[in-house]
């Protein structure tokens, strides 16, 4: 069984800039309000189905 090196040597990896903690580069309050009005909240609606709704169709089969 041969072993292969899955990580490139440091000399071949691309340079990655560190994240900056500059808060002045963020959104202004006005821009935040405008985006909230246009796009809405950053949330996913609950699309889960009630368990009873999954069980009811089973009673409409020929042999319930």
Backbone atoms as SQL, in Angstrom:
CREATE TABLE atoms (id INTEGER PRIMARY KEY, chain TEXT, resi INTEGER, resn TEXT, atom TEXT, x REAL, y REAL, z REAL);
INSERT INTO atoms VALUES
  (1, 'A', 1, 'UNK', 'N', 0.847, -1.167, 0.000),
  (2, 'A', 1, 'UNK', 'CA', 0.000, 0.000, 0.000),
  (3, 'A', 1, 'UNK', 'C', 0.895, 1.233, 0.000),
  (4, 'A', 2, 'UNK', 'N', 0.719, 2.107, -0.983),
  (5, 'A', 2, 'UNK', 'CA', 1.560, 3.299, -1.051),
  (6, 'A', 2, 'UNK', 'C', 0.869, 4.468, -0.366),
  (7, 'A', 3, 'UNK', 'N', 1.654, 5.311, 0.215),
  (8, 'A', 3, 'UNK', 'CA', 1.085, 6.495, 0.853),
  (9, 'A', 3, 'UNK', 'C', 1.312, 7.688, -0.058),
  (10, 'A', 4, 'UNK', 'N', 0.292, 8.506, -0.216),
  (11, 'A', 4, 'UNK', 'CA', 0.415, 9.700, -1.045),
  (12, 'A', 4, 'UNK', 'C', 0.252, 10.923, -0.167),
  (13, 'A', 5, 'UNK', 'N', 0.993, 11.939, -0.475),
  (14, 'A', 5, 'UNK', 'CA', 0.928, 13.181, 0.279),
  (15, 'A', 5, 'UNK', 'C', -0.168, 14.050, -0.321),
  (16, 'A', 6, 'UNK', 'N', -1.256, 14.287, 0.410),
  (17, 'A', 6, 'UNK', 'CA', -2.380, 15.057, -0.089),
  (18, 'A', 6, 'UNK', 'C', -2.226, 16.553, 0.145),
  (19, 'A', 7, 'UNK', 'N', -1.215, 16.964, 0.884),
  (20, 'A', 7, 'UNK', 'CA', -1.003, 18.374, 1.187),
  (21, 'A', 7, 'UNK', 'C', 0.205, 18.857, 0.393),
  (22, 'A', 8, 'UNK', 'N', -0.001, 19.957, -0.350),
  (23, 'A', 8, 'UNK', 'CA', 1.094, 20.507, -1.149),
  (24, 'A', 8, 'UNK', 'C', 2.130, 21.137, -0.228),
  (25, 'A', 9, 'UNK', 'N', 3.394, 21.122, -0.635),
  (26, 'A', 9, 'UNK', 'CA', 4.423, 21.794, 0.164),
  (27, 'A', 9, 'UNK', 'C', 4.131, 23.288, 0.275),
  (28, 'A', 10, 'UNK', 'N', 4.625, 23.911, 1.337),
  (29, 'A', 10, 'UNK', 'CA', 4.342, 25.326, 1.588),
  (30, 'A', 10, 'UNK', 'C', 4.756, 26.209, 0.419),
  (31, 'A', 11, 'UNK', 'N', 5.796, 25.845, -0.295),
  (32, 'A', 11, 'UNK', 'CA', 6.265, 26.665, -1.410),
  (33, 'A', 11, 'UNK', 'C', 5.277, 26.655, -2.580),
  (34, 'A', 12, 'UNK', 'N', 4.396, 25.653, -2.669),
  (35, 'A', 12, 'UNK', 'CA', 3.437, 25.557, -3.769),
  (36, 'A', 12, 'UNK', 'C', 2.043, 26.050, -3.409),
  (37, 'A', 13, 'UNK', 'N', 1.793, 26.304, -2.142),
  (38, 'A', 13, 'UNK', 'CA', 0.464, 26.761, -1.719),
  (39, 'A', 13, 'UNK', 'C', 0.299, 28.246, -2.021),
  (40, 'A', 14, 'UNK', 'N', -0.916, 28.686, -2.390),
  (41, 'A', 14, 'UNK', 'CA', -1.141, 30.114, -2.631),
  (42, 'A', 14, 'UNK', 'C', -1.090, 30.901, -1.316),
  (43, 'A', 15, 'UNK', 'N', -0.675, 32.151, -1.413),
  (44, 'A', 15, 'UNK', 'CA', -0.607, 33.014, -0.235),
  (45, 'A', 15, 'UNK', 'C', -2.016, 33.467, 0.132),
  (46, 'A', 16, 'UNK', 'N', -2.379, 33.356, 1.400),
  (47, 'A', 16, 'UNK', 'CA', -3.689, 33.758, 1.884),
  (48, 'A', 16, 'UNK', 'C', -3.506, 34.923, 2.845),
  (49, 'A', 17, 'UNK', 'N', -4.222, 36.016, 2.560),
  (50, 'A', 17, 'UNK', 'CA', -4.164, 37.182, 3.440),
  (51, 'A', 17, 'UNK', 'C', -4.961, 36.916, 4.710),
  (52, 'A', 18, 'UNK', 'N', -4.486, 37.353, 5.871),
  (53, 'A', 18, 'UNK', 'CA', -5.246, 37.175, 7.109),
  (54, 'A', 18, 'UNK', 'C', -6.472, 38.081, 7.122),
  (55, 'A', 19, 'UNK', 'N', -7.482, 37.679, 7.870),
  (56, 'A', 19, 'UNK', 'CA', -8.690, 38.488, 8.006),
  (57, 'A', 19, 'UNK', 'C', -8.361, 39.756, 8.780),
  (58, 'A', 20, 'UNK', 'N', -9.010, 40.837, 8.398),
  (59, 'A', 20, 'UNK', 'CA', -8.779, 42.113, 9.076),
  (60, 'A', 20, 'UNK', 'C', -9.916, 42.382, 10.046),
  (61, 'A', 21, 'UNK', 'N', -9.600, 42.971, 11.149),
  (62, 'A', 21, 'UNK', 'CA', -10.601, 43.294, 12.159),
  (63, 'A', 21, 'UNK', 'C', -10.993, 44.764, 12.092),
  (64, 'A', 22, 'UNK', 'N', -10.989, 45.341, 10.906),
  (65, 'A', 22, 'UNK', 'CA', -11.332, 46.748, 10.722),
  (66, 'A', 22, 'UNK', 'C', -12.849, 46.880, 10.629),
  (67, 'A', 23, 'UNK', 'N', -13.502, 47.410, 11.669),
  (68, 'A', 23, 'UNK', 'CA', -14.955, 47.519, 11.679),
  (69, 'A', 23, 'UNK', 'C', -15.455, 48.666, 10.810),
  (70, 'A', 24, 'UNK', 'N', -14.598, 49.573, 10.402),
  (71, 'A', 24, 'UNK', 'CA', -15.051, 50.678, 9.557),
  (72, 'A', 24, 'UNK', 'C', -15.357, 50.209, 8.139),
  (73, 'A', 25, 'UNK', 'N', -14.947, 49.012, 7.774),
  (74, 'A', 25, 'UNK', 'CA', -15.198, 48.493, 6.435),
  (75, 'A', 25, 'UNK', 'C', -16.548, 47.790, 6.346),
  (76, 'A', 26, 'UNK', 'N', -17.306, 47.707, 7.427),
  (77, 'A', 26, 'UNK', 'CA', -18.596, 47.016, 7.432),
  (78, 'A', 26, 'UNK', 'C', -19.712, 47.882, 6.874),
  (79, 'A', 27, 'UNK', 'N', -20.934, 47.400, 6.967),
  (80, 'A', 27, 'UNK', 'CA', -22.100, 48.125, 6.474),
  (81, 'A', 27, 'UNK', 'C', -22.470, 49.254, 7.432),
  (82, 'A', 28, 'UNK', 'N', -22.975, 50.328, 6.860),
  (83, 'A', 28, 'UNK', 'CA', -23.483, 51.415, 7.687),
  (84, 'A', 28, 'UNK', 'C', -24.890, 51.049, 8.146),
  (85, 'A', 29, 'UNK', 'N', -25.398, 51.778, 9.129),
  (86, 'A', 29, 'UNK', 'CA', -26.751, 51.517, 9.619),
  (87, 'A', 29, 'UNK', 'C', -27.784, 51.752, 8.525),
  (88, 'A', 30, 'UNK', 'N', -27.571, 52.788, 7.708),
  (89, 'A', 30, 'UNK', 'CA', -28.507, 53.078, 6.612),
  (90, 'A', 30, 'UNK', 'C', -28.533, 51.941, 5.600),
  (91, 'A', 31, 'UNK', 'N', -27.345, 51.452, 5.238),
  (92, 'A', 31, 'UNK', 'CA', -27.280, 50.363, 4.268),
  (93, 'A', 31, 'UNK', 'C', -27.893, 49.083, 4.836),
  (94, 'A', 32, 'UNK', 'N', -27.703, 48.858, 6.119),
  (95, 'A', 32, 'UNK', 'CA', -28.298, 47.685, 6.765),
  (96, 'A', 32, 'UNK', 'C', -29.808, 47.766, 6.726),
  (97, 'A', 33, 'UNK', 'N', -30.358, 48.941, 7.057),
  (98, 'A', 33, 'UNK', 'CA', -31.812, 49.129, 7.022),
  (99, 'A', 33, 'UNK', 'C', -32.359, 48.936, 5.613),
  (100, 'A', 34, 'UNK', 'N', -31.675, 49.488, 4.620),
  (101, 'A', 34, 'UNK', 'CA', -32.128, 49.369, 3.231),
  (102, 'A', 34, 'UNK', 'C', -32.121, 47.909, 2.779),
  (103, 'A', 35, 'UNK', 'N', -31.076, 47.167, 3.127),
  (104, 'A', 35, 'UNK', 'CA', -31.011, 45.757, 2.742),
  (105, 'A', 35, 'UNK', 'C', -32.082, 44.941, 3.446),
  (106, 'A', 36, 'UNK', 'N', -32.371, 45.277, 4.695),
  (107, 'A', 36, 'UNK', 'CA', -33.405, 44.570, 5.436),
  (108, 'A', 36, 'UNK', 'C', -34.769, 44.808, 4.796),
  (109, 'A', 37, 'UNK', 'N', -35.029, 46.041, 4.362),
  (110, 'A', 37, 'UNK', 'CA', -36.301, 46.349, 3.701),
  (111, 'A', 37, 'UNK', 'C', -36.405, 45.644, 2.352),
  (112, 'A', 38, 'UNK', 'N', -35.327, 45.621, 1.584),
  (113, 'A', 38, 'UNK', 'CA', -35.354, 45.024, 0.244),
  (114, 'A', 38, 'UNK', 'C', -35.353, 43.506, 0.286),
  (115, 'A', 39, 'UNK', 'N', -34.487, 42.918, 1.106),
  (116, 'A', 39, 'UNK', 'CA', -34.255, 41.476, 1.080),
  (117, 'A', 39, 'UNK', 'C', -34.940, 40.716, 2.206),
  (118, 'A', 40, 'UNK', 'N', -35.308, 41.388, 3.278),
  (119, 'A', 40, 'UNK', 'CA', -35.910, 40.711, 4.420),
  (120, 'A', 40, 'UNK', 'C', -34.845, 40.158, 5.354),
  (121, 'A', 41, 'UNK', 'N', -35.300, 39.451, 6.368),
  (122, 'A', 41, 'UNK', 'CA', -34.395, 38.879, 7.355),
  (123, 'A', 41, 'UNK', 'C', -33.596, 37.726, 6.758),
  (124, 'A', 42, 'UNK', 'N', -32.421, 37.495, 7.289),
  (125, 'A', 42, 'UNK', 'CA', -31.566, 36.402, 6.858),
  (126, 'A', 42, 'UNK', 'C', -32.004, 35.140, 7.597),
  (127, 'A', 43, 'UNK', 'N', -33.093, 34.527, 7.098),
  (128, 'A', 43, 'UNK', 'CA', -33.647, 33.356, 7.766),
  (129, 'A', 43, 'UNK', 'C', -34.237, 32.408, 6.735),
  (130, 'A', 44, 'UNK', 'N', -34.269, 31.141, 7.077),
  (131, 'A', 44, 'UNK', 'CA', -34.869, 30.126, 6.230),
  (132, 'A', 44, 'UNK', 'C', -36.226, 29.773, 6.839),
  (133, 'A', 45, 'UNK', 'N', -37.292, 29.791, 6.037),
  (134, 'A', 45, 'UNK', 'CA', -38.609, 29.459, 6.595),
  (135, 'A', 45, 'UNK', 'C', -38.680, 27.992, 7.013),
  (136, 'A', 46, 'UNK', 'N', -39.487, 27.720, 8.009),
  (137, 'A', 46, 'UNK', 'CA', -39.661, 26.363, 8.496),
  (138, 'A', 46, 'UNK', 'C', -40.532, 25.600, 7.503),
  (139, 'A', 47, 'UNK', 'N', -39.967, 24.593, 6.862),
  (140, 'A', 47, 'UNK', 'CA', -40.701, 23.831, 5.851),
  (141, 'A', 47, 'UNK', 'C', -40.982, 22.405, 6.314),
  (142, 'A', 48, 'UNK', 'N', -40.806, 22.137, 7.583),
  (143, 'A', 48, 'UNK', 'CA', -41.048, 20.785, 8.075),
  (144, 'A', 48, 'UNK', 'C', -42.539, 20.471, 8.008),
  (145, 'A', 49, 'UNK', 'N', -42.862, 19.217, 7.738),
  (146, 'A', 49, 'UNK', 'CA', -44.239, 18.769, 7.612),
  (147, 'A', 49, 'UNK', 'C', -44.659, 18.126, 8.929),
  (148, 'A', 50, 'UNK', 'N', -45.874, 18.409, 9.335),
  (149, 'A', 50, 'UNK', 'CA', -46.399, 17.843, 10.567),
  (150, 'A', 50, 'UNK', 'C', -46.473, 16.316, 10.433),
  (151, 'A', 51, 'UNK', 'N', -46.089, 15.566, 11.468),
  (152, 'A', 51, 'UNK', 'CA', -46.097, 14.098, 11.387),
  (153, 'A', 51, 'UNK', 'C', -47.475, 13.515, 11.039),
  (154, 'A', 52, 'UNK', 'N', -48.546, 14.142, 11.496),
  (155, 'A', 52, 'UNK', 'CA', -49.894, 13.655, 11.204),
  (156, 'A', 52, 'UNK', 'C', -50.179, 13.750, 9.706),
  (157, 'A', 53, 'UNK', 'N', -49.653, 14.796, 9.071),
  (158, 'A', 53, 'UNK', 'CA', -49.849, 14.954, 7.625),
  (159, 'A', 53, 'UNK', 'C', -49.123, 13.841, 6.864),
  (160, 'A', 54, 'UNK', 'N', -48.025, 13.345, 7.386),
  (161, 'A', 54, 'UNK', 'CA', -47.328, 12.222, 6.763),
  (162, 'A', 54, 'UNK', 'C', -48.069, 10.903, 6.991),
  (163, 'A', 55, 'UNK', 'N', -48.787, 10.766, 8.107),
  (164, 'A', 55, 'UNK', 'CA', -49.447, 9.513, 8.453),
  (165, 'A', 55, 'UNK', 'C', -50.806, 9.355, 7.767),
  (166, 'A', 56, 'UNK', 'N', -51.519, 10.438, 7.520),
  (167, 'A', 56, 'UNK', 'CA', -52.867, 10.346, 6.960),
  (168, 'A', 56, 'UNK', 'C', -52.935, 9.660, 5.600),
  (169, 'A', 57, 'UNK', 'N', -52.051, 9.912, 4.662),
  (170, 'A', 57, 'UNK', 'CA', -52.158, 9.235, 3.363),
  (171, 'A', 57, 'UNK', 'C', -52.046, 7.710, 3.444),
  (172, 'A', 58, 'UNK', 'N', -51.464, 7.197, 4.492),
  (173, 'A', 58, 'UNK', 'CA', -51.328, 5.736, 4.643),
  (174, 'A', 58, 'UNK', 'C', -52.670, 5.060, 4.873),
  (175, 'A', 59, 'UNK', 'N', -53.691, 5.812, 5.311),
  (176, 'A', 59, 'UNK', 'CA', -55.003, 5.242, 5.566),
  (177, 'A', 59, 'UNK', 'C', -55.871, 5.227, 4.328),
  (178, 'A', 60, 'UNK', 'N', -55.405, 5.781, 3.205),
  (179, 'A', 60, 'UNK', 'CA', -56.155, 5.791, 1.968),
  (180, 'A', 60, 'UNK', 'C', -55.671, 4.685, 1.024),
  (181, 'A', 61, 'UNK', 'N', -54.831, 3.814, 1.501),
  (182, 'A', 61, 'UNK', 'CA', -54.334, 2.702, 0.685),
  (183, 'A', 61, 'UNK', 'C', -55.391, 1.590, 0.661),
  (184, 'A', 62, 'UNK', 'N', -55.278, 0.658, -0.296),
  (185, 'A', 62, 'UNK', 'CA', -56.272, -0.452, -0.358),
  (186, 'A', 62, 'UNK', 'C', -56.298, -1.295, 0.910),
  (187, 'A', 63, 'UNK', 'N', -55.168, -1.479, 1.559),
  (188, 'A', 63, 'UNK', 'CA', -55.111, -2.257, 2.793),
  (189, 'A', 63, 'UNK', 'C', -54.496, -1.380, 3.881),
  (190, 'A', 64, 'UNK', 'N', -55.320, -0.563, 4.538),
  (191, 'A', 64, 'UNK', 'CA', -54.750, 0.333, 5.562),
  (192, 'A', 64, 'UNK', 'C', -54.399, -0.392, 6.840);
